[in-house]
């Protein structure tokens, strides 16, 4: 939404916006209550969601929470909570561009530096399954594409 408003303000410089150019605002307003509801559910369920993802991740492959011989569960948890919170805000604002520019590109560099892409890929794939237990189907349809973006950018192939 913020990115779209910024683009609109540049595109209509010196003229009135067309109905088509303003349609995203109407669409956003129609989905706002659903976005707000999903945001509130995510806030309440955050600790449970992260714990469920961690449990599934560990059962899938305990090495996903290791860096060599070091247990990186605490770091994984902090990073996962940070990305989950930013993702919830991006969903509330309907602004994946904001999330990508504000957090994901930076985190992508860090995850590649630590070779954590495989863990990120699994984390955000599992999280898409877990959040569906905490959100209504319409809410999950709003939020899961954000989690897929996280998985695509943070969980990219270690060779890319």
C-alpha positions in Angstrom: 0.0 0.0 0.0 2.8 2.4 0.9 4.7 1.6 -2.2 1.6 1.9 -4.3 0.8 5.3 -2.8 4.3 6.5 -3.4 4.1 5.3 -7.0 0.7 7.0 -7.4 2.0 10.3 -6.1 4.8 10.2 -8.7 2.6 9.0 -11.5 -0.1 11.7 -11.1 2.3 14.6 -10.7 0.3 17.7 -11.7 -2.9 15.8 -12.6 -5.8 14.0 -11.1 -5.6 10.2 -10.7 -7.8 8.0 -12.9 -10.3 5.6 -11.4 -8.1 2.7 -12.5 -5.1 4.3 -10.7 -7.2 4.6 -7.5 -8.6 1.1 -7.6 -5.9 -0.3 -5.3 -7.2 1.9 -2.5 -10.7 0.6 -2.9 -9.4 -3.0 -3.0 -7.3 -2.4 0.1 -10.3 -0.9 2.0 -12.4 -3.9 1.1 -9.8 -6.2 2.5 -8.7 -4.2 5.5 -10.9 -5.9 8.1 -9.7 -9.3 7.0 -6.0 -8.0 7.1 -6.5 -6.6 10.5 -8.1 -9.8 11.8 -5.2 -11.9 10.4 -2.7 -9.5 11.9 -4.3 -9.8 15.3 -4.4 -13.6 15.1 -0.7 -13.7 14.1 0.2 -11.5 17.0 -1.6 -13.7 19.5 -0.3 -16.9 18.1 3.3 -15.8 17.3 5.0 -17.9 20.1 3.0 -21.0 19.2 3.6 -20.6 15.5 7.4 -20.3 16.0 7.4 -23.2 18.4 5.5 -25.5 16.1 7.7 -24.5 13.1 10.8 -25.2 15.3 9.5 -28.6 16.4 8.6 -29.6 12.8 12.0 -28.3 11.5 13.9 -30.3 14.2 11.9 -33.5 13.4 12.5 -33.0 9.6 16.3 -32.6 10.0 18.0 -31.6 13.3 21.0 -30.3 11.3 18.8 -27.4 10.0 19.3 -25.8 13.4 23.0 -26.4 13.5 25.9 -24.5 12.1 28.7 -27.0 12.2 28.7 -28.2 15.8 27.0 -25.0 17.1 23.3 -25.1 18.0 21.8 -21.9 16.3 18.3 -22.4 17.6 18.3 -19.1 19.5 19.5 -17.2 16.5 17.0 -19.0 14.3 14.2 -18.1 16.7 15.1 -14.4 16.8 15.4 -14.2 13.0 12.2 -16.1 12.5 10.3 -13.8 14.9 11.7 -10.7 13.2 10.7 -12.0 9.7 7.3 -13.1 11.0 6.6 -9.7 12.5 7.7 -7.8 9.4 5.7 -10.2 7.3 2.6 -9.5 9.3 3.0 -5.8 8.9 3.6 -6.3 5.1 0.3 -8.3 4.9 -1.5 -5.7 6.9 -0.3 -2.9 4.6 -0.6 -5.1 1.5 3.0 -4.1 0.7 5.3 -7.0 -0.2 7.7 -4.5 -1.9 8.1 -2.8 1.5 9.0 -6.1 3.1 11.4 -7.1 0.3 13.2 -3.7 0.3 13.1 -3.1 4.1 14.2 -6.5 5.3 14.4 -9.4 2.9 17.2 -8.3 0.6 19.4 -7.6 3.7 18.5 -10.9 5.4 19.1 -12.7 2.1 22.7 -11.5 2.1 23.1 -12.6 5.8 21.5 -16.0 5.2 23.8 -16.7 2.2 26.9 -15.6 4.2 26.0 -18.2 6.8 24.8 -20.8 4.4 21.4 -20.9 6.0 19.3 -21.0 2.8 18.3 -24.7 3.3 17.0 -23.9 6.8 15.2 -20.8 5.6 13.6 -22.7 2.8 12.3 -25.4 5.2 11.3 -22.8 7.8 9.0 -20.8 5.5 7.6 -23.8 3.8 6.7 -25.3 7.2 5.4 -22.0 8.4 2.9 -21.8 5.5 1.4 -25.1 6.8 1.5 -24.0 10.5 -0.2 -20.6 10.0 -3.1 -22.3 8.3 -3.9 -23.8 11.7 -4.1 -20.3 13.3 -5.7 -18.3 10.5 -9.0 -18.6 8.7 -8.7 -19.8 5.0 -9.3 -16.2 3.7 -6.7 -14.9 6.1 -4.2 -17.6 5.1 -4.7 -16.7 1.5 -3.6 -13.1 2.3 -0.6 -14.2 4.4 0.9 -17.3 2.8 2.0 -15.5 -0.4 4.2 -13.3 1.9 5.6 -16.4 3.5 6.3 -17.8 0.0 8.2 -14.6 -0.8 10.3 -15.1 2.3 11.0 -18.7 1.3 11.9 -17.7 -2.2 14.3 -14.9 -1.2 15.8 -16.3 2.0 15.7 -20.0 1.0 17.2 -19.6 -2.4 19.6 -22.2 -3.6 23.0 -22.0 -1.9 24.6 -21.9 -5.3 22.6 -18.8 -6.5 
